[in-house]
Amino acid sequence: MQTTAAVLRTVGAARPYAESRPLALETVTLEPPGRDEVLVAIKAAGLCHSDLSVINGDRPRPLPMALGHEAAGVVEALGPGVADLEVGDHVVMVFMPSCGHCDPCAGGRPALCEPGAAANGRGEMLGGGRRLHDGAEALNHHLGCSAFAAHAVVSRRSLVKVDRDLPFEHAALFGCAVLTGVGAVVNTAGVKVGQSVAVVGLGGVGLSSVLGALAAGASPVVAVDLSEEKLALARSLGAVQTVNAGDADAVEQVRALTGGGADFVFEMAGSVRALEAAWKMTRRGGTTVTAGLPPPEAALAVNVVQLVAEERTLKGSYIGTCVPARDIPRYVALFRQGRLPVDRLMSGTIGLADINAAFDDLAEGRTVRTVITF
């Protein structure tokens, strides 16, 4: 079939993207779903910093690539071997397909699936190869999803079924921002009631971490960012204590608000400077968790004596250490109860034609989550 997709052919385009237009809307050929694959009509797709990091070259990916990884849609066709979904089902995409049989998957850690990570790195499907073409040229898949498109063929292992009455623009956020941010708090860190939390970087993932910490009963929850608008949003969500990261004494402010440092500090800005600050905001015996993805060459210097003598923990968190089939329904249930107001993270909706200008807004920090609707 023919479909329209946002295709990236070169990286490092000059901003504003509204003028340089790094993403071109192209009519491409989409093969029918193969074994264990599903054709999905995309209904909503969120713009994430992970997409922006491919556009600006911070996260190298094979080109040309059809971008987009945070999305929700409707099942239109099933490939051979898919017996647990039906045409018409509503699904959320997960950007790390899990094979179910490698060592991490068998150990209950599908976020670390080895075949899934290898396929994503090659720009291929979990089952191998590519389903998108421009004439004779194969187009690479973004994290197995390529969701900035009217349709996508994805692995069954990249999909979680959700209730049909969940709005698509809300459902999409559960596949990345919510799964990563809330999961970092409840899965990676295991925050308990009454423990103190600071979150550095208030994009969609960071604000989801704030929501997750509040839902877990953390206290206090301190939100840290350079943007006064995002700090105001964090306060409206329940983080009554906020600190502007641009203040010269930002670290000292957080340490004072948490009685000498937070039990858990989450770095969600994708910056080594932010991670260094998060480390300094963490109390003795505390844990610093990062889900930020700076450029691959970025490195962090840690004082080893401090690490040992203060019994510190530094942890990475990928997709919130999630089990998608378990966690997405749980987080949706919390949303329905009013305990995870994910809809408050939306900055607005756009059409696919406005995607380049929307990435300008994201790059400038003017938005949290803009969602493309189809």
N, C-alpha and C positions, 0 to 999 in steps of 0.2 A: 504494500500500500504506500501511498504518498502522504507525507505529513510535513508540518512546518516545525523547525527546530532552530534554536539559537546556537550558532556554531562559532567557536573560537579557532582562528587559524594562525594567529601570531600573538605573542605576549608582550607586555611592556608598552602598550599604546599610551600616548600622551593623554592626560586629562585636560579638559573634561571629556568623559566618554560619550557624552551626548553629541560631541562633534567628531571625535576620532572613531567612534562606533566599532569597538573591538568585537562585539557580538553581532553577527549578521544573521538575519532571519532567512533561512534557506528552505526550499522545498527539497526534501530528501526522501530516499526510499527506505522503508522500514520493513524488514523481513517478517514473516509470521513467526509466532513463538515456537521455539524448538522444545525438546523434551525438558520438562520441569520448568517451563517458562510461561509467562502470562503477558498478554497484550492489555495495557491499561490506557484508558482515555484520561489524560491528566485534567483535573479540574482546578487545582490550586498548587502553586509552587512558591516556596519562600526563598528570598535572596539572603544568602549567608556569607559570612566572611571567608569561608572555605572556597566559595566560588570566586570571590574577589581576589583571593590569594593565587588562584590559577591565572586570572586575567592579568594581574600585575607582575606575575613571574615569581612570586615568593614560594609557591608550591609547584615545582615543575611537574608537568603531566604531558603525556604524548599528544601531539597535535596532528591533524585537526581533531577537535573534540566538541561534542555536543554537551553543553554544561547543564547543571542543575541536579540537585540530589535530595532536597527536602520537599516532599510532595505528597498529595493524596489524589485519588481518582477512582474510576469505576472499571471493573473487570469487563473487557469486551470479548476476549477469546482466551481459551486455555490450550496450552501445548500438551502433547502426550505425557502422561504420568502425573498430571495435576488433578487430584481427585477430591481435595478438601476446600476448593473454592468453586463458586458458580458465577456464570455471567450475570452481571448486575451487582455483585458484591462491591462494597466500598472498602478501599484498602489504603494504608499508609505505607510509604516506601521507607526502607532502612538502608543507609548507605554502606553498610558492611554486610554482604551476604554471608551466611554461615553454612558450611558444608555439612555439619552435623557429625562428622566422623574423624576429623583431625584431633590431635591431642588436646588443644585448647577447647574445641567444641565438646569433646567427650568429657572434659573436666568441668563443664558448665560455664565456660568463658567464651561464648560465641563471638564477642566483640574482638577477640584476638584470632579469629579463624585464619589459618595460614593460607589455604587456597583462595579464600576471599580476598585477603590482602594482596596476594600475588596477582590475582585477576584485576583488581582495582588499579594496581600499579602499572599494569600493561594496557589499561584502557579496554579490557575485554569483559565479556560476560563470565559468570562463574562457571558455566558449562563450556567455556572456550569460544573464541572468535568474537565477531562483531555482527550486529544485526542492522546497523545503519550504514547507508551508502549514498554517495553523491556520484552517480554514474558508476564508473569502475573503481572509484576511490572509496575505501572503507573509512568510516568516521569512528573515532574512539569514543567509548562510553565513559561518562563521568561517574565514578564510584558505583558502576553497575546500574545507574538510574537514567541519566541524561533527561532530566525532567523539565527543562525549559523547552517544552515541546507539546504539541497537541496530543501526541500519543507516544508511548514508550513500550518496548518489550523488556521485561526484567525477569530475573530469576524468581521462582516461587519463594526462595529463601530470602528474598529482599522485601517481602510483603507481610504485613500484619492486617488482618481483617478487623474493621471497626463497624460500629453501629451506623445504620444508614441515616439516622437523624442528626449525626454530628456534622456541623457545617464543614465543608471542605477546607475553607480558609483557616479554620481552627485545627482541623485534623492534620494538615500538612506540618504544622509546627511540632507535633509530637515525634516526627521522624528524625529530627536533628536537635533543634534548640532545647526542647523539653527533655528528650531522652538523654542528651549529653549533660545539661545543666542540673536537672533534678537527680539524675543517676549518679553524678559525681558526689553529691551530698549523701544520698541514702545508700548507694551501693559501694562506691570507691572508699568513701570516708566512714560511712556508718555513723553519721552524726546522731547523738542521743539528746533527749529532752534536757534542756538547761545548759547544754554546752554552747560556748561562744563561737561565733562564725563571723568572718569578714570575707567579702567577695570583691575582688579587684577586677574591674572591667565589666561594664553593664550593657553589653550587647544582648542579643537574644539569649545566648547561652548563660551569660552572667546573671541576667535578671531571672532566668529560670532557676539558677542556683539559689538566688535570694528567695524565690517562691518555695523551693524545696526545703531550704533551711527553716523557713517559717512554718511550713507544714509539718516538719519533723519536731517542732517545739524548741528549736535553738533559741538561746537568749544570752546576750544581745546578738542581733544580726546587724552588722555594719556594712554599708554599701560604699564602694570607693570607685570614683571615676573622675575624668577631667571635665565632663559635661554637666553643667548645672541642671539642664533639662532632664538628663537621665537620672541624676540624683533625686530630683523632684519626683520623677516617676517611681523610683525605688521607695521613697517615703510614702507615696500614695498606696503602694502595694503592701506596706507594713514595716519596712526597714526604717524605723524612726531615727536611727543614728546613721549619718552619712558624712563622708569626708571627701573633699576635693583633692584628687591625686596630684594636682599642681601645687598644692601648698607645700612650702619648704619643710614643714613639720608634719606632713601627712602620716608618716610612720608613727611618730610619737602620739599623734591624735588617736590613731587606732589602738595603740597599746594602752593609752589612758582609758579609752572607752571600754576596753575589755579586761581591765585589771592586770595589766602587765603583758598583754599579748593574747591573741585569740587561740582557742583550742584548735580550730581549723581555719585555714585561710585558703581560699580558692582563687587561683589566678586564671582569668578567662579573657585576657586582652591579647594574648599571642605575642607578648613582648618580653624580652629578657629583662629589661628595666622593671617591668611590672612584676615579674617573677622574683627578682631580687628584693623588691619592696615587700612582696608577699611573704618571703622568707623572714624578713626582719620584723614583720607584724605578728609572727607566730610565737607563741609562748614556749617556755622550756617544756619539753615533753610533748609538744604539739605537733600537728601535721600540716604540711603545706601540700596542696593538691593543685596540679595544673592540667587543664585541658586545652590550653592555648597552643597554637601551632605556628611558631615563628619560622622564618626561612630555615632550611635544613642545616645550614652551616652555623646557626646560632648555638652558643655554648654558655653554660652557667658555671661560675666558679663558686664552690661551696667550701666554707671553713670546716675542715674535717674534725678538728678538735671540738668545735661547737656542735657538730652533728653527733659526735660520740658523747661528750660530757653532758650535753643537754638532752640526750636521748630523743633527738629530733627525727621526724620522718618526712621524706620528700617523695611524693607519689605522682605518677602520671595517671591520667584517666582518659580512656578512649571510648567514645559513645557511652559515657557514664557507666562503664563496666556492666553493660546491660545484657539482659536476656529479653530481646524485643517482644517475643510472644507473651512473656509474663509481664513485662514492665509497662508497655504501652496501654494495655487495658487497665492496669492499676492507676496510671496517671490520668487516663481519661475519666475514671471513676472519681478521682479527687477533683478534677475539673468540674464535673457535674455537681459535686457537693459544695462547690464554691471555695475549695481549699487550694486550688491551683488556677487562679484566674488568667489562664494562658491568653485569652482574647485581649487582655490589656497590653500585651506585648506588640500587637499589630500597630504599625504606623500608617497603614492604608493599603489599598489594593490598586493594581494597575493592570493594563493590558500588556501582552507580550511585546508589542511595538515600542513600549516605553522602557524597556529593560536597561538600555545603556544609561539613560539619565538617572534611573533608579540606583544604579551602581555608583554614580557620582554621589548621591545622597548618602549611601552607605559608607563610602570611602571618607566622606567628610564628617561622619558621625552624626548626621542629622536624623537618622532613622534607626529603629531597633529591628523590626521585621516588616519589610514590605512584601506583600504577597501578590504574585501574578495569578489572576483568575482567568479561566477559559470558558 
